[in-house]
Amino acid sequence: MISAEPNLEGRYQMESLAWYGNPLLRESAVRFTISVLALQAISCSSIGETDDRNEALQGWSWTRLTESTSFTPRDSSPNAVLYYRDRFFILSGWKHSDGIWASSSDVWVSDDGKGWEIINPNPPYPPYSSFCVFQDRMLALADSTFSSEDGILWEEISRGNPFSPGNRSLVFHDAILVLDRDRILTSTDGKDWATLNSQVPWGTRNWPAFLLHQDALYVLGGGKDHGSPTAEYFNDVWRSRSGTTWELLTSHAPWDKRYWASAASYRGRLFVFSGWSSDAFKAGEPASGNLNDIWTSEDGRQWTRTVAHAPWQKRHAVLSWIARDYLWVAAGYDHSGPLGLFNDVWKFGPRDEIPRTP
């Protein structure tokens, strides 16, 4: 018998982070058997159910490298995966084990995305750290900064950082930028931090996408007060060339307002995919509000739904990364109890460059 998923308060409410809140979703464990069977029947070399208007990605496809691999099924937000020295590193996640739901840090490594090896089961950084590669080292950023060259040994290089776990980070113009709720901080060494923007124009925001695209910074989606009567969710898109001054490209993109979504810059386009929609959940969407649509844009203003339903199951908080000229997606969660945590791995790119699965 599958135990019901608990109240997820323990997942997001941390002693130093009351703003994580108590998530809205409290569900019994439901096996989406029909959806799973349908997914298994889809050819792994197909792009998914495309929109009639789609032309941008014709001839592109998803390939499933593995339906289940050795790393523990999980979801992840912030995006706890790095491509470093031509290897893939998974660095933390939210998991279920022996009836307990919890986030924890662990380090898994892979050369090809199919086979994974655990190299550090208990690294010292908090599981809600953000991660980036800076000056040829992997960094884990929370109230301390940890640095590693191999994922096995981690050195604490700073303590008492002026931001919290759950932040977003990236490297921009030879500096680290951290988006922490409603402000942006910067550092050139991961140790000393300065405030770049003390009050971003969109206000407090939890779990947005924060990424680089064509030498500009973008912030998309997210929400605030999740799990409370005043919860709000967003589908706005903001852009900056510096991190100090921001331009609102659209207050309402055509994609669903979404929490725990993923975004990437790939082959000259912005991609938004996966995530959880409060509106879809309230409307009785059968996957508990989780999403697997894919939207693309060249400029952040005009968006096209290029895939209505990707061949991977609806989910939120996936691991995603760009490597070897592909967009990779792994793991995530669909709110259906322990069986709704995934450890599959997919990659996306032009079909003529991807070997077809027999």
N, C-alpha and C positions, 0 to 999 in steps of 0.2 A: 504494500500500500504506500502510495506517495503522500508524504506529509504536505499539508498546505503551506504555501509560502507565508512566512510570518509577516507581521507588521514590519515594514522596512525601516522603521525609525532608527534602528541600530546601524543601518547601513550609512545613512547620511547625516545623522546627528552626532557630532563629535564634540568632545568637551570644549574645544576651542572654536567650534563652528556651529553655533545654534542656527545659523542661517541655512544649513542644509535642509532643515525642516523634516516633516513627517510625510512621506509620499502618499499620494492619493490612492494608489492601487493596493487593494487588499483582496487577494483572490485565492480561491482554492486551486489546487494543482489540476489543470485541465490538459489533457493530451489532445492536441489538434491533429488527430489521426488522419483525417481526410487531407489536411494541408500537407502533412509530411509525405503521405503517399503520392500526392500530386507533385510535390517537389522532387521526389525520387524518380518520377517518370519523365522529368524534363531533361532534355539533352544538355549536357554540361557545356556544349559548344554553342549554345544559343544565347542571344543577348537578353532574353526575357520578353515579356509582353510589351511591345513598343507602341508608342503613341502614333496615331495616324499622321500627326504633323511632323514627326521626327525625320530629319534627313541628316542631321549632324553626325550621327554615330552609325549610320548604315554600314554594314560590313565589319562592325566591331562585335566582340563577344565576351562572355564570361566562361572561364574554365574552372571547374572544381578540382583542385589538386587533391583534396582529401575530405571525406565526409566526417571523419573523426580522427584526431591525431593524439599524440601523447600528452600535450599540455592540458592541465586541468580546465574543464569547461568554465567559462567566465564571461562577464562583461567588463567594460572598462571605460571610465570617464573620469579624469582626462585620458587622452589617448595614450595608453601605456605600451607603446611599441616604437622601436627605433630601427632604422637601417644604418648600420655602422660597420665600416671596413668589410663591405660586401657580405654581411651576415645580418640576419633578422633577430632582434632581441625583444622578447615579451617580458615586461618588468613588474607587473602587478595585475590585480583584478579582483572582482567581486564574485565569490564562489559559494558553493554549498557542499558541506562535508559533515557527515555524521549528524545530520539534522540541524546543523548550524549554518546560517548565512552570515558571511563576513568578508570584508576586504582584507587582503594581505599582500605583502610584497614577496615576489619570487622571481627568479631570472631563468628564462628558457631561451635557448639559442637554436637557430636552424640555418642551414646553408641553402635550402631549396624550398622551404615553406611546407614540405610534406612531413619530414622527420624532425622532431624536436627533442632536445636534451636539456634537462634541468642542470644548471651549473651553480646555482646558489639558491637554496630553499628559503633563506631567511636574510636577505640583505637589510642594511640598517635604516634605509629611508622609509618614510611613511607611505602607505599604499595609495594615498590621494595626492602624491607628488605629481608635478608635470615633468616632462622629459624632453631633452633636446641634445643635439650633438653640437659641441662648441669647442673650437681649437683642438680638434681631433680627440675629444674625450666625450663620453656620455655623462650627462648631468641629470641628477634628480633634484627637483626644486620644490621645497616646502618651507617650513620654518628654519630648516638648515639646507645647505647645499652639499650634495654628495657627488663625487667624481669617480669615474672608473674608465680604465682602458680595456678591460676584458669582461666585465660583468660579474666577475668572481670577487675581486677585491674592490672595496669602495672606501674612499677617503672623504671624511667630513672636512670641507674646506672653508665653510662658514657656518655660523650659528646665530640665531636670532634674526633671521631675515624678516623684513617688514611686510611680509605677505603670508598667506595661509595655504594649507593644503587645499586642493581643488582649483588652483589657479590654472591659467593657460600660459604656455611659453613658446617662444620661437626665436630664431636668430635673424637679425635684420641689420644690414650695414655694419657688420663686425661687432655687434653688441647683442646681448640677450635682452629680450623684452618679455615682461610678465604682465599679463592682464589679470588683475585681482579684483573681482567684483565691479568696482566703479572707478578704478584708476589703473594707470600703466606705469610700471617701474622699469629701470634699465640698468645694466651693468656691463662692463667690459672685461670682467674677470670672474663673475659668479660669486664674488665675495662682498664687494662694496656696491650698494644700490642707491640710485637717485630716482626721484619721482619725475617722470616725463610728462605725465598728465594726471593732475590730482582729481579731476572730475570729468569723466568721459560724458559726452552729450546724451547717451542713451540711458544713463543712470545705472543703478545696481542691476547686475545681470548674472545669473548663475547658469553654468553649463552651455555657454554659447560656443560657436565655432570661431576660432581665431587662427588666421593663416595668411600666408604670403601668396600673391598672385600678380605676376607681371610687375615686380618691384614695388608693390603697394601692399599695405596691410588691410585685411578685411575682417569684419566681425559680422556674424550672421546668427539670427535666431537666439534660442535659449529661453529663459524664463526667470521668474522671481516668485518668492513665497509659495513654492511648490508644496502641495498638500494642505494648504490653508484656504479658507473661504475667499481670500483676496488674491489667489494665485493668478498670474498673468503669463502668457506665452507669446512669442514673437516670431515674425517672419520678415523682419526688416534686414537691410543690408547697408553697412557702413564701410567707407573706404578712407584711407589716409596715406599720404606719401611720407609722413614723418612720425606719426604717433601722437603728435600734439594737436593738430587741426584735423577734424573729421568731417566728411561729407556724407549726408544721407542719400544713398542712391535710390532706394525705394523703401517706403514705410511698410508696404505689404506686397512682398513677392507672391507669385501665384502658387507657390508650394505651401503646404500646410504649416501653420505655426507648429514648431516642434522643439522638444526637449531631448537631451542626450543624442542629438543628431551628429552626423559626420560631414565633413567638407574637405575637399582637396583641390589643388591646382594641378591639372594634368593635361598635357598637350595643348596648352593655350586656352583652356577652358576652366571655369570654376565648376565643380561638381558638389551638389548637396544630395545626401542619401541617408536612408535609415532614420531612426529616431522614434520618438513617441509623441502622439498628437492628442491633446486633451479633447479637442473637438471630435476626433474620430472615436475616442473612448466613450464620450458621452452619447454619441450617435449609435452606439452598440456595435462598432466595428468588430468583427469576429476575432481579430487578433489582439484584442485589448488595447487598441489604439496604436499598436506598433506598425511601422511602415517599412516598405522595401521599394519605394519609387525612387527614381533618379532624375534629377533636374540639372541642366547645364546652362551656362551663360559665359559669354566672352567678356562682358564688361560689368556684371553685377546688377545691371538695370533690367535687361531683357532676358527672360528665362524661358526655356523650353523643356517640357517634360519629355525626356528622351526615352525613358523606360517607365512604363506604368507599374510593372511588377518584375523585379529582378528574379533570377532563378533560385536565389537563396531566400530562406524563410524570413518573414517579417520579424524585425528585431530592433533594439536600440542599443546604444553604447557599444558599438563594434570597435574592434581594432582595425585601423586603416593606415596605409602607408604607400608611398610611391617608391618603386625600386625597379631597376633593370627595364625601365620604360613601360612598366605596367602599374595599374592601380590595384592594390591588394586589399582584400577584406577578410576578416576572420572574427570568430567568436561573436559575442552579443547575447542578448536575453529577450525573451518574448512574453514574460510574465505568466508562464504556464507551470510554474513550479520547477523542481530540480531538473526535469527533462527539457526545460526551456532554456537552459544555458547551453551554449554551443562551443565546439572546438573544431569547427570546419574551417577550411582555408580556400579562398577563391582569388582569381586574378582576372583582370579586365584589360582588353586592348584590341587593336585591329585583328580581325580574324585571320588574315593571311600571314600574320606573324605568330599565331598560336597553333600548336599541334592540336588537331581535333581528337577528342576522346572517342575511342571506338564504340 
